Amino acid sequence: MQSNLHIRVAQVTLGILGVVDIARGLAHTYWLRYSAETIAQMDPHPDALLLLGVFGKSNFLTAGLFLLIVWQAPRLAGWVLGLIQASIVIG
């Protein structure tokens, strides 16, 4: 029973991260200029906008993978959360 609770918490956490990544992807691709000027408060230089757009596309990719894991392989959710933390530590 305790194991199922851990899986469920990891599944919900990864699902929330997937939804947040969708929001970030929308901000970095479709609302790019608005996000750059208001949220990031940066000058919308074309090179910076190009990099932000590419970053937004990668947000859609990670969101899709996170939500696919939540839907099809919830037992992997804890491992994926651990990999996210390890990649942050590595740099």
Secondary structure by P-SEA (a helix, b strand, c coil): caaaaaaaaaaaaaaaaaaaaaaaaaaaccaaaaaacccccccccaaaaaaaaaaaaaaaaaaaaaaaaacccccaaaaaaaaaaaaaaac
